[in-house]
Amino acid sequence: MTKILNNSLVVLLKAFAQLPFGVIYLISDFMYLVLFYVVGYRKRVVYTNLRKSFPEKTEAEIDHIARQFYRHFCDLTLEAIKLYRMTDAQLDERITVKGLEKANAYCLDGKSIILLGMHYNNWEWSASLQRIAKHQLLMIYNPVRDNQEMERFILDMRERFGGISVPVNHSARTAIQFGKGGRPGCLWLAADQTPAPTTQFWTTFLNQETPFFSGPEKIAVKTNQPVFFHHTRKTGRGKYEVNFIELFAEPAKESGENILMKYVETMENIIRETPQYWLWSHRRWKHQRPDHTPLIPRTVYNG
């Protein structure tokens, strides 16, 4: 019965992806009213995260950001589904790219790169960048548990442009493999999710003690693959500008702490500028730092 329901949902999603953008955004407007005023989807999580991240803001300012977030979240959810059937012409009309030339130059020199992203604005549409990127795009993801039908739909949606989805537990092995020869790869991962509290990298992020995955900097130092930051800026409803920002050309010359701290600082600056576009519904601060784990000061980065 569960498999039948999952298959039925996927069929509906595929049908939804055929709808024109005008209809999708009408549905999104209605979806916002339902999620915010009727269901109250994760409102306690969203408002708590915002209050702790921006203690200097008034309650009215927090409420304004929260409402903007929910409107964007509804757009983002439906835009992600739409990607399943978006044409090249639609993508070219709605996405502009900056800084890719430098990344492509590394590929022509036979060098793989690491692309650190975040759950900000519409990260899903960047799967289409394989159309113009010279590197083989390696998209790190967490497998969907107990729902193979939904996972297959998501992977088909992301891989239809030629990118390869890589389970998170295979990320290091994949980065090393693509650094040894053949077509260079671009290991793209969002490192702003919540790791286990036992991680050794804890620092202050948005006014709170926050753990971060230590994998990205370990991969960067071991492979010496240039590190880029993936920044998606919203330029209008359903329109985005993707920026490739080089953080480190030779990460092997840096400490792992420097690499992660630069990522953290870049991410925080972007979120503070337009906070409504980050994924505030995520339970980012659900862990407490263990007593034996030190808090790394933000001043560790000297770049």
C-alpha positions as CSV (number, residue, x, y, z in Angstrom):
1,M,0.0,0.0,0.0
2,T,2.8,2.4,0.9
3,K,4.5,1.8,-2.5
4,I,1.2,2.5,-4.3
5,L,0.8,5.8,-2.5
6,N,4.4,6.8,-3.2
7,N,4.0,5.9,-6.9
8,S,0.8,7.9,-7.0
9,L,2.4,10.9,-5.4
10,V,5.3,10.8,-8.0
11,V,2.7,10.6,-10.8
12,L,1.1,13.8,-9.4
13,L,4.4,15.6,-9.1
14,K,5.3,14.7,-12.7
15,A,1.9,16.1,-13.9
16,F,2.5,19.2,-11.8
17,A,5.8,19.8,-13.5
18,Q,3.9,20.3,-16.8
19,L,2.1,23.4,-15.5
20,P,3.0,26.9,-16.7
21,F,4.8,29.2,-14.2
22,G,1.8,31.5,-13.9
23,V,-0.3,28.6,-12.6
24,I,2.5,27.4,-10.3
25,Y,2.8,30.8,-8.6
26,L,-0.9,31.1,-8.1
27,I,-0.8,27.7,-6.3
28,S,2.2,28.9,-4.4
29,D,0.3,32.0,-3.2
30,F,-2.5,29.7,-1.9
31,M,0.1,27.3,-0.4
32,Y,1.6,30.2,1.6
33,L,-1.8,31.0,3.1
34,V,-2.4,27.4,4.1
35,L,1.2,26.8,5.5
36,F,1.4,30.0,7.4
37,Y,-2.1,30.7,8.7
38,V,-3.8,27.3,8.8
39,V,-1.1,24.6,9.2
40,G,1.5,26.7,10.9
41,Y,4.3,24.6,9.3
42,R,7.3,24.6,11.7
43,K,6.5,28.2,12.8
44,R,8.0,27.6,16.2
45,V,11.2,26.4,14.6
46,V,11.3,29.3,12.2
47,Y,10.6,32.1,14.7
48,T,13.0,30.6,17.3
49,N,15.8,30.4,14.8
50,L,15.2,33.9,13.7
51,R,15.0,35.4,17.2
52,K,18.2,33.7,18.3
53,S,20.1,34.6,15.1
54,F,19.0,38.2,15.1
55,P,18.6,39.3,18.8
56,E,19.0,42.9,17.7
57,K,15.8,42.9,15.6
58,T,12.4,43.8,16.9
59,E,9.5,41.3,16.9
60,A,7.9,43.1,14.0
61,E,11.1,42.7,12.0
62,I,11.3,39.0,12.8
63,D,7.7,38.5,11.8
64,H,8.4,40.3,8.5
65,I,11.4,38.1,7.7
66,A,9.4,35.0,8.6
67,R,6.5,35.9,6.3
68,Q,8.9,36.6,3.5
69,F,10.6,33.2,4.2
70,Y,7.3,31.3,3.9
71,R,6.4,33.0,0.6
72,H,9.9,32.1,-0.8
73,F,9.7,28.6,0.7
74,C,6.5,27.9,-1.2
75,D,7.9,29.2,-4.4
76,L,11.1,27.2,-3.9
77,T,9.2,24.0,-3.3
78,L,7.1,24.2,-6.4
79,E,10.0,25.5,-8.5
80,A,12.0,22.4,-7.6
81,I,9.3,20.2,-8.9
82,K,9.0,22.3,-12.1
83,L,12.7,21.5,-12.8
84,Y,11.6,18.0,-13.8
85,R,10.2,19.5,-17.0
86,M,11.9,22.8,-17.5
87,T,13.2,23.4,-21.0
88,D,16.6,24.9,-21.9
89,A,14.9,28.1,-23.1
90,Q,13.1,28.4,-19.7
91,L,16.4,27.9,-17.8
92,D,18.3,30.4,-20.0
93,E,15.5,32.9,-19.3
94,R,15.5,32.4,-15.6
95,I,19.1,31.7,-14.6
96,T,22.2,33.8,-15.2
97,V,25.7,32.6,-14.2
98,K,28.7,34.6,-13.1
99,G,32.3,33.4,-12.3
100,L,32.0,30.1,-14.1
101,E,34.8,31.0,-16.5
102,K,37.4,30.7,-13.8
103,A,36.0,27.3,-12.7
104,N,36.0,26.1,-16.4
105,A,39.6,27.3,-16.7
106,Y,40.6,24.8,-14.0
107,C,38.9,22.1,-15.9
108,L,40.8,22.9,-19.1
109,D,44.0,22.6,-16.9
110,G,42.8,19.1,-15.8
111,K,42.0,20.2,-12.2
112,S,38.9,19.1,-10.3
113,I,37.3,21.6,-7.9
114,I,35.1,21.7,-4.8
115,L,32.0,23.8,-4.7
116,L,30.6,24.6,-1.3
117,G,27.0,25.7,-1.3
118,M,24.1,26.2,1.2
119,H,20.4,25.8,1.4
120,Y,19.7,29.3,0.2
121,N,17.5,30.6,-2.6
122,N,16.9,28.0,-5.3
123,W,19.8,25.6,-5.1
124,E,17.9,22.9,-7.0
125,W,18.0,24.7,-10.4
126,S,21.8,24.7,-10.3
127,A,21.7,21.1,-11.3
128,S,21.1,22.5,-14.8
129,L,24.5,24.1,-14.8
130,Q,25.9,20.9,-16.2
131,R,24.8,22.2,-19.6
132,I,27.5,24.9,-19.5
133,A,30.0,23.6,-16.9
134,K,33.0,21.8,-18.2
135,H,33.6,19.8,-15.0
136,Q,31.5,16.7,-14.4
137,L,29.0,17.9,-11.7
138,L,29.0,15.6,-8.7
139,M,26.0,16.5,-6.6
140,I,26.3,15.2,-3.0
141,Y,23.0,14.2,-1.4
142,N,21.4,12.4,1.5
143,P,19.4,9.4,0.3
144,V,15.7,9.5,0.9
145,R,14.8,6.9,3.6
146,D,12.1,4.3,3.0
147,N,10.8,5.9,-0.2
148,Q,12.6,4.7,-3.3
149,E,10.0,6.1,-5.6
150,M,10.5,9.6,-4.3
151,E,14.3,9.3,-4.4
152,R,14.2,8.1,-8.0
153,F,12.0,11.1,-8.9
154,I,14.4,13.5,-7.2
155,L,17.5,11.9,-8.8
156,D,15.9,11.9,-12.3
157,M,15.0,15.6,-11.8
158,R,18.6,16.5,-10.9
159,E,20.5,14.2,-13.3
160,R,18.5,15.0,-16.4
161,F,21.1,17.6,-17.4
162,G,24.1,15.2,-17.1
163,G,25.1,15.7,-13.5
164,I,25.8,12.7,-11.2
165,S,24.2,12.3,-7.8
166,V,26.6,11.0,-5.2
167,P,25.5,9.7,-1.7
168,V,27.1,11.8,1.0
169,N,29.1,8.8,2.4
170,H,30.9,8.4,-0.9
171,S,31.9,12.1,-1.3
172,A,35.5,11.8,-0.3
173,R,36.1,8.7,-2.4
174,T,34.5,10.4,-5.4
175,A,36.5,13.6,-5.1
176,I,39.8,11.6,-5.0
177,Q,38.7,9.4,-7.9
178,F,37.9,12.4,-10.1
179,G,41.2,14.1,-9.2
180,K,43.3,11.2,-10.6
181,G,42.6,11.5,-14.2
182,G,39.9,11.5,-16.9
183,R,37.3,14.3,-16.9
184,P,37.8,16.6,-13.9
185,G,34.9,16.8,-11.4
186,C,33.1,19.5,-9.5
187,L,32.2,18.1,-6.1
188,W,29.2,20.2,-5.1
189,L,27.9,19.9,-1.5
190,A,25.8,22.0,0.9
191,A,27.8,22.0,4.2
192,D,25.2,24.0,6.2
193,Q,23.3,21.0,7.4
194,T,23.5,19.7,11.0
195,P,26.2,17.1,11.7
196,A,26.4,14.8,14.8
197,P,27.3,16.7,18.0
198,T,30.5,14.7,18.1
199,T,32.0,16.7,15.2
200,Q,35.1,18.5,16.2
201,F,34.3,21.8,14.4
202,W,32.1,24.0,16.6
203,T,32.1,27.8,16.1
204,T,29.8,30.8,16.4
205,F,27.4,31.2,13.5
206,L,24.5,33.6,13.6
207,N,25.1,34.3,17.3
208,Q,24.8,30.7,18.2
209,E,27.2,27.8,18.9
210,T,27.0,25.7,15.7
211,P,28.6,22.4,14.6
212,F,29.8,21.9,11.0
213,F,30.8,18.9,9.0
214,S,34.5,18.5,8.9
215,G,34.5,16.6,5.6
216,P,34.8,19.5,3.1
217,E,38.0,20.9,4.5
218,K,39.6,17.4,4.8
219,I,38.8,16.7,1.2
220,A,40.1,20.1,0.1
221,V,43.4,19.7,1.9
222,K,44.0,16.1,0.8
223,T,43.2,16.7,-2.9
224,N,44.4,20.4,-3.1
225,Q,41.4,21.0,-5.4
226,P,40.5,24.7,-5.6
227,V,37.5,25.6,-3.4
228,F,34.6,27.7,-4.7
229,F,31.5,29.1,-3.0
230,H,28.2,28.6,-4.7
231,H,26.0,31.7,-4.2
232,T,22.5,32.0,-5.7
233,R,21.0,35.5,-5.6
234,K,17.3,36.1,-6.3
235,T,16.7,38.8,-8.9
236,G,13.0,38.4,-9.3
237,R,10.2,35.8,-8.8
238,G,11.5,32.6,-10.4
239,K,14.7,34.3,-11.6
240,Y,18.2,33.8,-10.1
241,E,21.8,34.7,-10.6
242,V,24.3,32.0,-9.7
243,N,27.8,33.1,-8.7
244,F,31.0,31.0,-8.5
245,I,33.2,32.7,-6.0
246,E,36.8,31.3,-5.5
247,L,37.7,30.9,-1.9
248,F,41.0,29.0,-2.1
249,A,43.2,28.3,-5.2
250,E,45.5,26.0,-3.2
251,P,43.7,24.7,-0.1
252,A,46.6,22.3,0.8
253,K,48.5,25.4,1.9
254,E,45.7,26.3,4.4
255,S,44.6,24.7,7.6
256,G,41.3,22.9,7.6
257,E,40.0,25.4,10.1
258,N,40.7,28.3,7.8
259,I,38.9,26.7,5.0
260,L,35.7,26.0,7.0
261,M,35.8,29.3,8.7
262,K,36.0,31.2,5.4
263,Y,33.0,29.2,4.3
264,V,31.1,30.0,7.5
265,E,31.9,33.8,7.2
266,T,30.9,33.9,3.6
267,M,27.7,32.2,4.3
268,E,26.8,34.3,7.3
269,N,27.4,37.6,5.4
270,I,25.1,36.5,2.7
271,I,22.3,35.4,5.1
272,R,22.5,38.6,7.1
273,E,22.1,40.6,3.9
274,T,18.9,38.9,2.8
275,P,17.9,36.4,5.6
276,Q,14.5,35.5,4.1
277,Y,16.0,33.2,1.6
278,W,17.8,30.7,3.9
279,L,16.1,27.5,5.0
280,W,14.9,28.6,8.5
281,S,12.6,25.7,8.9
282,H,15.6,23.4,9.3
283,R,16.3,22.4,13.0
284,R,19.9,23.7,12.6
285,W,20.6,24.2,16.3
286,K,19.2,21.0,17.8
287,H,22.5,19.9,19.4
288,Q,24.4,21.2,22.3
289,R,28.2,21.4,22.2
290,P,29.8,18.6,24.3
291,D,31.8,19.9,27.3
292,H,35.0,18.4,26.0
293,T,34.7,20.0,22.5
294,P,36.3,23.4,22.2
295,L,34.5,26.4,20.6
296,I,36.7,27.6,17.7
297,P,36.8,31.4,17.7
298,R,35.8,33.2,14.5
299,T,39.2,35.0,14.5
300,V,40.9,31.7,13.5
301,Y,40.5,32.7,9.9
302,N,43.2,35.2,8.9
303,G,42.5,35.6,5.2
